[in-house]
């Protein structure tokens, strides 16, 4: 039986496929690769030719539709049917639909036999799940021995996470005063424009039902069953504010320099690369 929280999560992502809405898929891919380049740089370090990959929580398919050009066959699962429609549209637009398959799926209960895939990708998903540890156990189960998993989780102990906690706390107060759940997110949704540079970051901040973060030490414990792992931290997030707050745009280069200098200490995204 699907929990109420999962149902709310699926409803949120159906209304707001991660990354926003775009005139065409090429524009979407350009946006994601510009704003979150670190994950693609990591993917480029690996050999994907002929590999069978599962992306857990594929969303609109920015990773799912990146790997086929490197020779991979990718199956994407997601709880959001609306997101899967966009991922399929992208595969068709980019001309590699024969390398992509999709299905509704749950990160905490992956519907494949054990040791099914050469690699598992899971970017920005498990910090939105009720049972993050359970999701990691499922990744370990369906991954072949010697296979690689690349997982991105939000990270604690940095200014972006502190601000996130503060704003979600204020949002809860507003919900209580107004008597309406996700009051701020609903107002943002009503003002959302196609192709907005804001993507869905603000909507996620105020509207997603579950939003967690983990320290590097906590992530090491969660991935303890893997034979080896590496964790790197990325993007403190100062430059990204320029996409949301116009008055900061003249300072983009300076904020970018802060991001680079403080990446390891204050990086909001932690990427775990682990071998089974």
C-alpha positions in Angstrom: 0.0 0.0 0.0 1.4 3.4 -1.0 1.7 5.8 1.9 0.0 9.2 1.9 3.4 10.9 1.9 4.5 9.0 -1.2 1.2 9.9 -2.9 1.8 13.6 -2.1 5.3 13.3 -3.4 4.1 11.8 -6.7 1.4 14.5 -6.9 4.0 17.3 -6.4 6.4 16.0 -9.1 3.5 15.4 -11.5 2.6 19.1 -11.1 6.2 20.2 -11.1 8.5 17.9 -13.1 12.0 18.6 -11.8 13.7 21.3 -13.9 10.6 23.1 -15.1 8.9 23.2 -18.5 10.6 24.2 -21.7 9.8 24.9 -25.3 11.9 21.9 -26.4 14.0 19.2 -24.8 17.3 20.7 -26.1 16.7 23.8 -24.1 16.0 21.7 -21.0 19.2 19.7 -21.4 21.2 22.9 -22.0 19.8 24.4 -18.8 20.6 21.4 -16.6 24.1 21.0 -18.0 24.8 24.7 -17.4 23.4 24.9 -13.9 24.5 21.5 -12.6 27.6 20.6 -14.7 29.3 18.5 -12.0 27.2 15.4 -12.5 27.9 15.3 -16.2 31.6 15.8 -15.6 31.5 12.7 -13.3 29.6 10.6 -15.8 32.1 11.5 -18.5 34.9 9.7 -16.5 33.3 6.3 -16.9 33.0 3.8 -19.8 29.3 3.4 -20.7 29.5 1.6 -24.0 27.1 -1.4 -23.9 26.3 -1.0 -20.2 22.8 -1.6 -18.9 22.0 1.2 -16.5 19.0 1.9 -14.3 18.3 5.5 -13.2 16.3 5.5 -10.0 14.1 8.6 -10.0 14.9 9.7 -13.5 12.6 12.7 -13.5 12.5 14.4 -16.9 15.5 12.4 -17.9 18.5 14.7 -18.0 20.9 11.9 -17.1 18.8 9.2 -18.7 19.0 11.0 -22.0 22.7 11.9 -21.6 24.1 8.4 -21.3 22.8 6.9 -24.6 25.1 9.1 -26.6 27.9 7.4 -24.6 26.6 4.0 -25.7 24.5 3.0 -22.6 21.1 1.3 -22.5 19.1 3.0 -19.8 16.0 2.1 -18.0 14.4 4.9 -16.0 12.0 4.6 -13.1 10.1 7.4 -11.4 6.9 7.8 -9.4 5.8 10.7 -11.5 4.1 9.7 -14.7 4.2 13.3 -16.0 8.0 13.3 -15.7 8.3 10.0 -17.5 6.3 11.5 -20.4 8.8 14.3 -20.7 11.7 11.8 -20.5 10.2 9.8 -23.3 9.7 13.0 -25.4 13.3 13.8 -24.8 14.5 10.4 -26.0 12.5 10.7 -29.2 13.6 14.3 -29.8 17.3 13.4 -29.3 17.0 10.3 -31.5 17.9 7.5 -29.2 14.6 6.0 -28.0 15.9 2.5 -28.8 18.3 2.9 -26.0 15.8 4.1 -23.4 12.9 2.3 -21.5 10.8 3.8 -18.8 8.3 2.6 -16.1 6.6 3.9 -13.0 8.7 2.8 -10.0 9.5 3.3 -6.3 13.1 3.9 -5.2 12.4 2.0 -2.0 11.1 -1.0 -3.8 12.8 -1.4 -7.2 10.9 -3.9 -9.3 13.8 -5.8 -10.8 15.6 -9.0 -9.8 18.9 -8.8 -7.9 22.1 -8.1 -9.8 20.2 -6.8 -12.9 22.3 -3.7 -13.8 25.9 -2.8 -14.6 25.3 0.7 -13.0 22.7 2.6 -11.0 22.3 6.4 -11.2 20.2 8.1 -8.6 20.6 11.9 -8.6 18.7 14.1 -6.2 16.1 11.5 -5.2 16.8 9.7 -2.0 16.7 12.8 0.2 13.0 13.0 -0.8 12.2 9.5 0.3 10.8 8.2 3.6 13.4 5.5 3.8 16.7 6.7 2.4 18.6 3.7 3.9 16.1 1.3 2.3 16.6 3.0 -1.1 20.3 2.5 -0.8 19.8 -1.2 0.1 17.6 -1.6 -3.0 20.4 0.0 -5.2 22.9 -2.5 -3.7 20.5 -5.4 -4.4 19.8 -4.7 -8.1 23.4 -3.8 -8.9 25.7 -6.5 -10.3 28.9 -7.4 -8.4 31.6 -4.9 -9.4 29.0 -2.5 -10.7 29.1 1.2 -10.0 26.4 3.4 -8.4 26.5 7.2 -8.6 24.2 8.9 -6.1 23.7 12.6 -5.3 22.3 13.6 -1.9 21.8 17.0 -0.4 24.4 17.7 2.3 24.2 19.3 5.7 26.6 21.8 7.3 26.6 24.5 4.6 24.9 27.9 4.2 22.4 26.7 1.6 21.1 23.9 3.9 20.9 26.3 6.8 18.9 28.8 4.6 16.7 25.9 3.4 15.8 24.9 6.9 15.0 28.5 7.9 12.8 29.1 4.8 10.9 25.7 5.2 10.4 26.6 8.9 8.9 30.0 7.9 6.8 28.3 5.3 5.3 26.0 7.9 4.4 29.0 10.0 2.7 30.6 7.0 0.8 27.3 6.4 -0.4 27.3 10.0 -1.5 30.9 9.9 -3.3 30.5 6.5 -4.7 27.1 7.3 -3.5 25.9 3.9 -0.8 23.3 3.3 2.0 24.4 1.0 0.6 27.9 0.8 3.8 29.5 -0.6 4.4 26.7 -3.1 0.9 27.1 -4.5 1.4 30.9 -4.9 4.7 30.3 -6.7 3.1 27.6 -9.0 0.4 30.1 -10.0 3.1 32.5 -11.2 5.3 30.0 -12.9 6.2 30.8 -16.5 7.4 28.3 -19.2 11.2 28.3 -19.5 11.7 30.2 -16.2 15.4 30.2 -15.2 14.1 29.4 -11.7 13.3 25.9 -12.8 11.6 24.2 -9.9 14.1 25.0 -7.1 11.8 27.4 -5.2 8.8 25.1 -5.7 10.8 22.2 -4.3 12.0 24.3 -1.4 8.5 25.2 -0.3 6.3 22.4 -1.6 8.0 19.0 -1.7 6.7 16.8 1.2 10.1 15.3 2.3 13.4 17.2 2.1 16.4 15.8 4.0 20.1 16.2 3.9 23.0 14.1 5.2 26.6 14.7 6.3 29.4 13.0 4.4 29.9 10.8 7.5 26.3 9.7 7.5 26.5 8.9 3.8 29.6 6.8 4.4 27.6 4.8 7.0 24.7 4.3 4.6 27.0 3.0 1.9 29.0 0.8 4.2 28.0 -2.4 2.3 29.7 -1.3 -0.8 33.3 -2.4 -1.4 34.6 1.1 -2.0 33.3 4.6 -2.2 34.3 8.1 -2.9 32.4 11.2 -1.8 32.9 14.7 -3.4 31.0 17.9 -2.6 29.8 20.4 -5.2 28.2 23.8 -5.7 27.7 25.8 -2.4 25.0 27.6 -4.5 26.0 31.3 -4.3 26.2 31.6 -8.1 22.8 29.9 -8.6 21.2 32.8 -6.6 21.8 35.0 -9.7 19.2 33.0 -11.6 16.6 33.8 -9.0 17.6 37.2 -7.6 18.2 39.7 -10.5 20.1 42.3 -8.5 22.9 39.7 -7.9 23.6 39.1 -11.6 26.4 41.7 -11.9 28.2 39.8 -9.2 28.0 36.4 -10.9 31.7 36.0 -11.5 32.5 36.9 -7.9 29.9 34.4 -6.6 31.2 31.8 -8.9 34.7 32.2 -7.4 33.2 31.7 -3.9 31.6 28.5 -5.1 34.9 27.2 -6.5 36.9 28.2 -3.4 34.4 26.7 -0.9 33.2 23.7 -2.9 34.6 21.0 -0.6 33.7 22.8 2.7 30.3 24.2 1.8 29.2 22.1 -1.2 25.4 21.5 -1.0 25.5 18.5 -3.4 27.4 15.4 -2.3 28.1 12.8 -4.9 28.7 9.2 -3.7 30.5 7.0 -6.2 30.4 3.4 -4.9 31.4 0.0 -6.2 29.5 -3.2 -5.1 
